[in-house]
Each structure stands twice: as C-alpha cells, then as structure tokens.
C-alpha cells in the first residue's frame, strides 16, 4: 500500500540530483536574476549544490545570475551535513554585527520594496509578488 502511494514521488535528494543533471531553463530572457535563499544552514548540502549548479548553468547560457545563500550556523533547526566550507563559494561575506532588529533592516526592506514596485510597474506586475501581510 505505501509503495503505491509513494511510487510517483521524489525525495529531496532525488530532486537535487535532477536539478544538477538537468537544470531548468532560465525564466526570464535577458534579465539579471538574483536567487536569494535564507536559512541556508537548514538545507542539505545536496540541495545547495543543486542551487549552485542551476546558477552555473544559467551563467554558462549567458544569463547574469547571482546566488545569495544566507544563514547562521548557530541557528540550525536540526543537524544537517551543511558546512559553508564545503560549498567552495567564490565570495563569502561574514557579518560582524546583528542588524536584525534595527532600522537598517527596515531601510533595506524598503529599498527592495521600492525596486520591486518599479519592476512590477515596468512589467505589468508580473515579476514580484506583494509582500506578505503579517
């Protein structure tokens, strides 16, 4: 019974493996893309390597693509095989101050929201969703 219910489903690792071997096509022609993943410390290493492979595939197709992995190893929700060093990132930025609850976060969020609103107006509201309503 269980086998029948699960036979058409992929596990997390299988999805990562498929992304590495066959990255999806770039969603926007001639548009720079920023992929931002927060809480990266809770991802499996295979997932992060898949995201890196997608970025590299898009770059190889001449699509300007940036991957931002954000995370804090001191905030892991569960033990995983994640280690920043294993990713061999080209550029690592380590923050020394916590601005989480400061006006700096609000300032950045407002700048990003302004940019998103401009892009939505430029493309008839098709790129960025509205911010969530807490």
Long-range contacts (C-beta under 8 A, 24 or more apart in sequence): 12-44, 12-46, 12-47, 13-44, 13-46, 15-50, 16-44, 16-46, 16-47, 16-49, 16-50, 17-46, 17-50, 19-50, 19-51, 19-53, 19-54, 20-49, 20-50, 20-53, 23-53, 23-54, 23-57, 23-58, 24-54, 26-58, 26-61, 26-63, 26-65, 28-63, 28-127, 30-63, 31-63, 32-63, 32-64, 32-65, 32-66, 33-58, 33-63, 33-64, 33-65, 33-66, 34-65, 34-66, 34-68, 35-65, 35-66, 35-67, 35-68, 36-68, 36-70, 37-67, 37-68, 37-69, 37-70, 38-70, 38-71, 39-70, 39-71, 39-75, 39-77, 40-69, 40-70, 40-71, 40-82, 41-71, 41-72, 41-73, 41-75, 41-76, 41-80, 41-82, 42-71, 42-76, 42-77, 42-78, 42-80, 42-82, 43-80, 43-82, 44-80, 44-81, 44-82, 45-80, 45-81, 45-82, 45-83, 45-86, 45-87, 48-82, 48-87, 49-87, 52-87
